[in-house]
Amino acid sequence: MSQRDAILDNALQLAEQLGWSRLNLAQVAAAMTHSVAEVYRYFRDKDALAEAWFERADLAMLQSGKAVDWANTDASIRLEQTIWAWLSALARHRRLTRQMLYYKLEPGHLHLQLAGLLRISRTVQWIRDVAGLQAKDLRRTAQELFLSKIFVSTFVNWLWDESAGQRRSRHFLHGQLKLGNKLGLWR
């Protein structure tokens, strides 16, 4: 495990105890018997920790397209598995992930909110790539808009879903992708 991963894991565990809003880099450093400068070398601020957490989900999603016969699997199924891989990577700290988003949405954090919009756009592009969607021009735009809606609404549902294995969110995602299929968006 890299030093960066170790710091992130320790920060997440500490945040589970303290809450995201109370966490700071000095506490992370102290818990690891590091100096703040050592933590700063990897994470310049608390939001960099949150971004690293979301990057782990990105990586899990990007690796999800390695399934056998992926290219011959229905596009709706590829999309569902891709999005669910992203969510599953965050499942261990779902409550904390929700706290991170609250922090980002605070009125004084406009810079974090703008970065969040760019992150959503990038994630949707990767979802399309991993799922093998090849649409161009207006169909691509329609895919991106509808996938953005699906991704964000599923994520919000998932954050609050207390059903076993977030079954309700999975059902919601499946229904949204099925609607996209009926609209001809995944061809």
C-alpha positions in Angstrom: 0.0 0.0 0.0 1.3 3.4 -0.9 1.8 6.2 1.6 -0.9 8.2 -0.1 -3.4 5.3 0.2 -2.4 4.8 3.9 -3.0 8.4 4.7 -6.4 8.3 2.9 -7.5 5.2 4.7 -6.5 6.6 8.1 -8.2 9.9 7.3 -11.4 8.0 6.4 -11.3 5.9 9.6 -10.7 9.1 11.7 -13.5 10.9 9.9 -15.9 8.0 10.6 -15.2 8.8 14.3 -15.2 12.6 14.2 -17.4 13.4 11.3 -16.2 14.9 8.0 -16.8 18.5 9.1 -14.6 18.2 12.2 -11.7 16.4 10.4 -8.5 18.4 9.6 -5.1 17.5 8.2 -3.4 18.0 11.6 -5.6 15.3 13.1 -4.8 12.9 10.3 -1.1 13.6 10.7 -1.2 13.2 14.5 -3.2 9.9 14.2 -0.4 8.5 12.0 2.4 10.1 14.0 3.4 12.1 10.9 4.0 15.8 10.6 1.4 17.9 8.8 4.0 18.6 6.1 4.2 14.8 5.4 0.4 14.7 4.9 0.5 17.9 2.9 2.9 16.3 0.5 0.0 14.0 -0.6 -3.1 16.1 0.3 -3.0 19.9 0.2 -6.4 20.1 2.1 -9.3 18.1 3.3 -11.1 18.3 -0.1 -8.1 16.6 -1.7 -8.8 13.7 0.6 -12.4 13.6 -0.6 -11.3 13.8 -4.2 -8.9 10.9 -3.6 -11.8 8.9 -2.2 -13.9 9.6 -5.4 -10.8 8.7 -7.5 -10.9 5.2 -6.0 -14.5 4.9 -7.2 -13.4 6.2 -10.6 -10.7 3.5 -10.8 -13.1 0.7 -9.7 -15.5 1.9 -12.4 -12.8 2.0 -15.1 -11.8 -1.5 -14.3 -15.4 -2.8 -14.4 -15.4 -3.3 -18.2 -13.1 -6.3 -18.0 -16.0 -8.8 -17.9 -15.9 -11.8 -20.3 -17.9 -11.0 -23.4 -18.4 -7.4 -22.4 -18.8 -6.2 -26.0 -21.7 -8.7 -26.6 -23.5 -7.7 -23.4 -26.6 -5.4 -23.7 -25.6 -1.7 -23.3 -28.1 -1.3 -20.4 -26.4 -4.0 -18.5 -22.9 -2.6 -19.2 -24.1 0.8 -18.0 -25.7 -0.6 -14.9 -22.6 -2.6 -14.0 -20.3 0.3 -14.7 -22.3 2.8 -12.5 -22.8 0.2 -9.8 -19.1 -0.5 -9.7 -18.6 3.2 -8.9 -21.1 3.2 -6.2 -19.9 -0.1 -4.7 -16.4 1.3 -4.3 -17.8 3.9 -2.0 -20.1 1.6 -0.1 -17.8 1.0 2.8 -18.0 4.7 3.8 -21.4 5.6 2.4 -22.5 7.8 5.4 -19.1 9.6 5.3 -19.4 10.1 1.5 -22.7 11.9 2.2 -21.0 14.1 4.8 -18.3 14.9 2.2 -21.0 16.1 -0.2 -22.6 18.2 2.4 -19.3 19.9 3.0 -18.8 20.5 -0.7 -22.3 22.0 -0.9 -21.9 24.6 1.9 -22.6 28.1 0.6 -19.0 29.2 1.0 -17.6 26.4 -1.1 -18.6 27.5 -4.6 -15.1 26.5 -5.9 -15.8 22.9 -4.7 -19.3 22.9 -6.3 -17.9 24.0 -9.7 -15.2 21.3 -9.5 -18.0 18.8 -8.6 -19.8 19.7 -11.9 -16.6 19.0 -13.8 -16.2 15.7 -11.9 -19.7 14.6 -12.8 -19.1 15.4 -16.5 -15.8 13.5 -16.5 -17.4 10.5 -14.7 -20.2 10.4 -17.2 -17.7 10.4 -20.1 -15.9 7.5 -18.5 -19.2 5.6 -18.0 -19.8 6.0 -21.7 -16.3 4.8 -22.6 -16.4 1.8 -20.2 -19.9 0.8 -21.4 -18.7 1.1 -25.0 -21.2 3.7 -26.1 -20.2 5.1 -29.5 -22.9 7.6 -30.4 -21.8 10.8 -32.0 -23.2 14.4 -32.4 -26.8 14.9 -31.1 -27.3 11.3 -30.0 -24.0 11.6 -27.9 -25.3 14.8 -26.4 -28.6 13.1 -25.5 -26.7 10.2 -24.0 -24.6 12.5 -21.9 -27.5 14.5 -20.6 -29.6 11.5 -19.8 -26.7 9.6 -18.2 -25.8 12.7 -16.1 -29.4 12.7 -14.8 -29.3 8.9 -14.2 -25.9 9.1 -12.5 -26.7 12.0 -10.2 -30.2 10.8 -9.3 -29.0 7.3 -8.6 -26.1 8.6 -6.5 -28.5 10.7 -4.4 -30.9 7.8 -3.9 -28.0 5.5 -3.0 -26.6 7.9 -0.4 -29.9 7.6 1.5 -30.8 4.0 0.7 -31.0 1.9 3.8 -32.3 -1.2 2.0 -30.1 -4.3 2.1 -27.3 -3.8 -0.4 -29.0 -0.6 -1.5 -31.5 -2.8 -3.4 -33.9 0.1 -4.0 -31.2 2.2 -5.6 -30.2 -0.7 -7.9 -33.9 -1.1 -8.9 -34.1 2.7 -9.5 -30.9 2.6 -11.7 -32.2 -0.4 -13.6 -35.5 1.4 -14.3 -33.8 4.6 -15.5 -31.5 2.6 -17.8 -34.5 0.7 -19.2 -36.2 4.0 -20.0 -33.1 5.1 -21.8 -33.2 1.9 -23.8 -36.8 2.5 -24.7 -35.9 6.0 -25.9 -33.2 4.4 -28.1 -30.3 6.2 -26.3 -28.0 3.3 -25.9 -27.7 2.3 -29.5 
